[in-house]
């Protein structure tokens, strides 16, 4: 039995559950696990996107059924977010120009999440039902561009922005992040579809594993975990993402 046969499915369950609890989909975790297993980059990218799309879709359904997701809270971010993500994807900058800066921002966001975790319940009580329209449109453009340039899912930028500016409560933030991650992952996967090489034979089992993790994590995030715990989890994910950007 190989490493990928024995360990990857378990790793995908854990990664998907952890990320899905806060509306993320786990792409960075899947990429790291597959790289450790020795897969080539041209196999890792479409596989991670497929897993990401599935987990994000599960999160959207779960949070919507729990009443955490509304059209009004999401669409302003997509007005400029979608075209600017395309623009960002077509912009080729030297990594040294943006990775350290984006990584530092993610680390600062992680610190902010840790500072706000203890007062999460009070902050959630003061949050509006939906973000302010025009600022959300403009923020969506910036998030979309950063997502396109860096290849990092937009949800990891959206979540700390929403919580820092108190535009949404913790569970609403997770729901909106899931929507943005679904849109970005599905679009990227569609763009790769024509050039995807032969995918790994165990992919159906990996999808099943990630799906189970996504179901567990989104259930915990939408219905069970307290806001404080969700902010701590998000802080940990932001820290990992920031370190990865700086060290890349």
SENUDO-691605 format. One record per residue (C-alpha): residue in three letters; z, y, x. Coordinates in Angstrom, 1 decimal. Each point is the difference from the previous one (the first is absolute). Example, Ala and Ser with C-alpha at 12.3 -4.5 7.8 and 13.67 -1.06 7.14 Angstrom:
BEGIN
SITE, Ala, 7.8, -4.5, 12.3 $
SITE, Ser, -0.7, 3.4, 1.4 $
//
This chain:
BEGIN
SITE, Unk, 0.0, 0.0, 0.0 $
SITE, Unk, -1.0, 3.4, 1.5 $
SITE, Unk, 1.9, 3.2, 0.0 $
SITE, Unk, -2.2, 1.5, -2.7 $
SITE, Unk, 0.4, -3.1, -2.2 $
SITE, Unk, 3.8, -0.1, 0.3 $
SITE, Unk, 1.2, 3.6, 0.5 $
SITE, Unk, -2.6, 2.4, -1.4 $
SITE, Unk, 0.5, -0.9, -3.7 $
SITE, Unk, 3.8, 0.5, 0.3 $
SITE, Unk, -0.6, 3.3, 1.9 $
SITE, Unk, -2.4, 1.2, -2.7 $
SITE, Unk, 2.5, -0.7, -2.8 $
SITE, Unk, 2.8, 2.0, 1.9 $
SITE, Unk, -2.3, 2.9, 1.0 $
SITE, Unk, -1.5, 0.4, -3.5 $
SITE, Unk, 3.4, -0.1, -1.7 $
SITE, Unk, 1.5, 2.6, 2.3 $
SITE, Unk, -3.0, 2.4, -0.2 $
SITE, Unk, -0.6, -0.5, -3.7 $
SITE, Unk, 3.6, 0.9, -0.9 $
SITE, Unk, -0.9, 3.7, 0.9 $
SITE, Unk, -3.6, 0.0, -1.2 $
SITE, Unk, -1.6, -0.8, 3.4 $
SITE, Unk, -2.3, -3.0, 0.5 $
SITE, Unk, 0.8, -1.2, 3.5 $
SITE, Unk, -3.3, 0.4, 1.9 $
SITE, Unk, 1.8, 0.9, 3.3 $
SITE, Unk, 2.2, -3.1, -0.3 $
SITE, Unk, -2.9, -2.3, -0.7 $
SITE, Unk, -2.0, 1.4, 2.9 $
SITE, Unk, 3.0, -0.5, 2.4 $
SITE, Unk, 0.6, -3.6, -1.2 $
SITE, Unk, -3.7, -1.0, 0.3 $
SITE, Unk, -0.3, 1.6, 3.4 $
SITE, Unk, 3.0, -2.1, 1.2 $
SITE, Unk, -1.8, -3.0, -1.4 $
SITE, Unk, -3.0, 0.7, 2.2 $
SITE, Unk, -2.6, 1.0, -2.6 $
SITE, Unk, -2.9, 2.3, 1.0 $
SITE, Unk, 0.0, 3.6, -1.2 $
SITE, Unk, -3.2, -0.5, -2.1 $
SITE, Unk, 1.8, -2.7, -2.0 $
SITE, Unk, 3.4, 1.8, -0.1 $
SITE, Unk, -1.3, 3.2, -1.6 $
SITE, Unk, -1.7, -1.4, -3.2 $
SITE, Unk, 2.7, -2.6, -0.4 $
SITE, Unk, 2.8, 2.6, 0.1 $
SITE, Unk, -2.0, 2.2, -2.4 $
SITE, Unk, -0.3, -2.9, -2.4 $
SITE, Unk, 3.7, -0.7, 0.1 $
SITE, Unk, 0.7, 3.7, -0.3 $
SITE, Unk, -2.2, 0.4, -3.1 $
SITE, Unk, 1.7, -2.9, -1.7 $
SITE, Unk, 3.5, 1.1, 0.6 $
SITE, Unk, -0.7, 3.6, -0.9 $
SITE, Unk, -1.6, -1.2, -3.3 $
SITE, Unk, 3.0, -2.0, -0.8 $
SITE, Unk, 2.2, 3.0, 0.7 $
SITE, Unk, -2.0, 2.2, -2.3 $
SITE, Unk, 0.2, -2.5, -2.9 $
SITE, Unk, 3.8, -0.5, 0.6 $
SITE, Unk, 0.9, 3.7, 0.2 $
SITE, Unk, -2.3, 0.8, -3.0 $
SITE, Unk, 1.7, -2.6, -2.2 $
SITE, Unk, 3.4, 1.3, 1.1 $
SITE, Unk, -1.1, 3.5, -1.2 $
SITE, Unk, 0.1, 1.5, 3.4 $
SITE, Unk, -3.7, 1.0, 0.2 $
SITE, Unk, -1.9, 2.6, -1.9 $
SITE, Unk, -3.6, 1.3, 0.3 $
SITE, Unk, 1.3, 3.6, 0.3 $
SITE, Unk, 2.1, -0.8, 3.0 $
SITE, Unk, -2.8, -1.6, 1.9 $
SITE, Unk, -3.4, 1.5, -0.6 $
SITE, Unk, 0.6, 3.5, 1.6 $
SITE, Unk, 0.4, -1.7, 3.4 $
SITE, Unk, -3.3, -1.8, -0.4 $
SITE, Unk, -2.1, 3.2, -0.8 $
SITE, Unk, -0.2, 1.0, 3.6 $
SITE, Unk, 1.5, -3.1, 1.5 $
SITE, Unk, -3.0, -2.3, -0.6 $
SITE, Unk, -2.7, 2.3, 1.5 $
SITE, Unk, 2.3, 1.1, 2.8 $
SITE, Unk, 0.7, -3.6, 0.9 $
SITE, Unk, -3.7, -0.6, 0.3 $
SITE, Unk, -0.3, 3.2, 2.2 $
SITE, Unk, 2.9, -1.2, 2.1 $
SITE, Unk, -1.5, -3.5, 0.4 $
SITE, Unk, -3.2, 1.7, 1.3 $
SITE, Unk, 1.9, 2.2, 2.4 $
SITE, Unk, 0.4, -1.6, 3.4 $
SITE, Unk, 2.8, 1.7, 2.0 $
SITE, Unk, 1.4, -1.2, 3.4 $
SITE, Unk, 3.3, -2.0, -0.9 $
SITE, Unk, 1.9, 2.3, 2.4 $
SITE, Unk, -0.7, 2.9, -2.3 $
SITE, Unk, 1.7, -1.3, -3.1 $
SITE, Unk, 1.9, -3.3, 0.5 $
SITE, Unk, 3.1, 1.6, 1.7 $
SITE, Unk, 0.1, 2.8, -2.5 $
SITE, Unk, -0.3, -2.3, -3.0 $
SITE, Unk, 2.5, -2.4, 1.5 $
SITE, Unk, 2.5, 2.8, 0.5 $
SITE, Unk, -0.4, 1.2, -3.6 $
SITE, Unk, 0.7, -3.6, -1.2 $
SITE, Unk, 3.1, -0.2, 2.1 $
SITE, Unk, 1.2, 3.3, -1.4 $
SITE, Unk, -0.7, -1.3, -3.5 $
SITE, Unk, 2.1, -3.1, 0.9 $
SITE, Unk, 2.9, 2.2, 1.0 $
SITE, Unk, -0.3, 2.0, -3.2 $
SITE, Unk, 0.0, -3.2, -2.1 $
SITE, Unk, 3.2, -1.1, 1.7 $
SITE, Unk, 1.6, 3.4, -0.6 $
SITE, Unk, -0.9, 0.0, -3.7 $
SITE, Unk, 0.9, -3.7, -0.7 $
SITE, Unk, 3.6, 0.6, -0.8 $
SITE, Unk, -0.8, 2.7, -2.6 $
SITE, Unk, -3.0, -1.8, -1.4 $
SITE, Unk, 1.4, -0.4, -3.5 $
SITE, Unk, 0.8, 3.7, -0.3 $
SITE, Unk, -3.4, 1.0, 1.4 $
SITE, Unk, -1.8, -2.4, -2.4 $
SITE, Unk, 1.8, 1.6, -2.9 $
SITE, Unk, -1.4, 3.4, 0.9 $
SITE, Unk, -3.6, -1.1, 0.7 $
SITE, Unk, -2.7, 1.1, -2.5 $
SITE, Unk, -2.0, -2.4, -2.1 $
SITE, Unk, -3.1, 0.7, 1.9 $
SITE, Unk, -0.9, 2.0, 3.2 $
SITE, Unk, -1.3, 3.6, -0.3 $
SITE, Unk, -3.8, -0.2, -0.5 $
SITE, Unk, -1.5, 2.4, 2.5 $
SITE, Unk, 2.3, -0.9, 2.9 $
SITE, Unk, -0.6, -3.6, -0.7 $
SITE, Unk, -3.8, 0.5, 0.1 $
SITE, Unk, 0.3, 1.7, 3.4 $
SITE, Unk, 2.4, -2.5, 1.4 $
SITE, Unk, -2.3, -2.8, -1.1 $
SITE, Unk, -2.8, 1.5, 2.1 $
SITE, Unk, 2.2, 0.0, 3.1 $
SITE, Unk, 1.3, -3.5, -0.6 $
SITE, Unk, -3.5, -1.3, -0.6 $
SITE, Unk, -1.3, 1.6, 3.2 $
SITE, Unk, 2.9, -1.4, 2.1 $
SITE, Unk, -0.5, -3.4, -1.6 $
SITE, Unk, -3.7, 0.0, 0.8 $
SITE, Unk, 0.4, 1.2, 3.6 $
SITE, Unk, 2.9, -2.4, 0.9 $
SITE, Unk, -0.8, -3.0, -2.1 $
SITE, Unk, 3.6, -0.1, -1.2 $
SITE, Unk, 0.5, -0.5, -3.7 $
SITE, Unk, 0.4, 3.3, -1.9 $
SITE, Unk, 3.2, -1.3, -1.7 $
SITE, Unk, 2.0, 0.2, 3.2 $
SITE, Unk, -0.8, 3.8, 0.1 $
SITE, Unk, 0.4, 0.6, -3.7 $
SITE, Unk, 3.4, -1.5, -0.5 $
SITE, Unk, 2.0, 2.1, 2.5 $
SITE, Unk, -1.8, 3.2, -1.3 $
SITE, Unk, 0.9, -0.7, -3.6 $
SITE, Unk, 3.6, -0.8, 0.8 $
SITE, Unk, 0.5, 2.9, 2.5 $
SITE, Unk, -1.4, 2.5, -2.5 $
SITE, Unk, 1.8, -1.6, -2.9 $
SITE, Unk, -3.3, -0.3, -2.0 $
SITE, Unk, 0.9, -3.5, -1.3 $
SITE, Unk, 2.9, -2.3, -0.1 $
SITE, Unk, 0.3, -3.1, 2.3 $
SITE, Unk, -1.6, -2.5, -2.4 $
SITE, Unk, -2.7, 2.3, -1.1 $
SITE, Unk, -0.8, 0.6, 3.6 $
SITE, Unk, -0.4, -3.7, 0.7 $
SITE, Unk, -2.3, -0.3, -3.1 $
SITE, Unk, -2.2, 2.8, 1.1 $
SITE, Unk, -0.2, -1.3, 3.6 $
SITE, Unk, -1.1, -3.4, -1.4 $
SITE, Unk, -2.9, 1.7, -1.8 $
SITE, Unk, -1.1, 1.9, 3.0 $
SITE, Unk, 0.2, -3.1, 2.2 $
SITE, Unk, -2.1, -1.9, -2.5 $
SITE, Unk, -2.7, 2.6, -0.1 $
SITE, Unk, -0.2, 0.3, 3.8 $
SITE, Unk, 0.1, -3.7, 0.7 $
SITE, Unk, -2.6, -0.9, -2.7 $
SITE, Unk, -2.3, 2.7, 1.2 $
SITE, Unk, 0.3, -1.1, 3.6 $
SITE, Unk, -0.5, -3.6, -0.8 $
SITE, Unk, -3.1, 0.8, -2.1 $
SITE, Unk, -1.4, 1.9, 3.0 $
SITE, Unk, 0.5, -2.9, 2.3 $
SITE, Unk, -1.3, -2.7, -2.4 $
SITE, Unk, -3.5, -0.1, 1.2 $
SITE, Unk, 1.0, -0.5, 3.7 $
SITE, Unk, 3.0, -2.3, -0.5 $
SITE, Unk, -0.3, -3.1, 2.3 $
SITE, Unk, 1.2, -3.4, -1.1 $
SITE, Unk, 3.5, 0.4, -1.2 $
SITE, Unk, 2.8, -2.4, 1.0 $
SITE, Unk, 0.1, -3.2, -2.0 $
SITE, Unk, 3.7, 0.4, -0.9 $
SITE, Unk, -0.6, 3.4, -1.6 $
SITE, Unk, 0.5, -1.3, -3.6 $
SITE, Unk, 3.5, -1.3, 1.0 $
SITE, Unk, 0.7, 3.3, 1.8 $
SITE, Unk, -1.0, 1.9, -3.2 $
SITE, Unk, 2.4, -2.2, -2.0 $
SITE, Unk, 2.8, 0.6, 2.5 $
SITE, Unk, -0.6, 3.8, 0.0 $
SITE, Unk, -0.2, -0.1, -3.8 $
SITE, Unk, 3.3, -1.7, -0.3 $
SITE, Unk, 1.6, 2.5, 2.3 $
SITE, Unk, -1.6, 2.9, -1.9 $
SITE, Unk, 1.3, -1.4, -3.3 $
SITE, Unk, 3.6, -0.3, 1.4 $
SITE, Unk, -0.1, 3.4, 1.8 $
SITE, Unk, -1.5, 2.0, -2.9 $
SITE, Unk, 2.5, -1.6, -2.4 $
SITE, Unk, 2.9, 1.1, 2.3 $
SITE, Unk, -1.4, 3.5, 0.4 $
SITE, Unk, -0.9, 0.6, -3.6 $
SITE, Unk, 3.1, -1.5, -1.6 $
SITE, Unk, 2.8, -1.1, 2.3 $
SITE, Unk, 0.6, 1.8, 3.3 $
SITE, Unk, 1.9, 3.2, -0.2 $
SITE, Unk, -1.7, 3.2, 1.1 $
SITE, Unk, 2.2, 0.2, 3.1 $
SITE, Unk, -1.2, -3.4, 1.2 $
SITE, Unk, -3.7, 0.9, -0.7 $
SITE, Unk, 0.4, 3.1, 2.2 $
SITE, Unk, 1.5, -2.0, 2.8 $
SITE, Unk, -2.8, -2.5, -0.2 $
SITE, Unk, -2.6, 2.8, 0.0 $
SITE, Unk, 1.8, 1.6, 3.0 $
SITE, Unk, -0.3, -3.2, 2.0 $
SITE, Unk, -3.7, -0.3, -0.9 $
SITE, Unk, -0.7, 3.6, 1.0 $
SITE, Unk, 1.8, -0.6, 3.3 $
SITE, Unk, -2.1, -3.1, 0.8 $
SITE, Unk, -3.2, 1.8, -1.0 $
SITE, Unk, 0.9, 3.1, 2.2 $
SITE, Unk, 0.9, -2.1, 3.0 $
SITE, Unk, -3.3, -1.9, -0.4 $
SITE, Unk, -2.0, 3.2, -0.2 $
SITE, Unk, 1.6, 1.4, 3.1 $
SITE, Unk, -0.2, -3.2, 2.0 $
SITE, Unk, -3.6, -0.8, -0.9 $
//
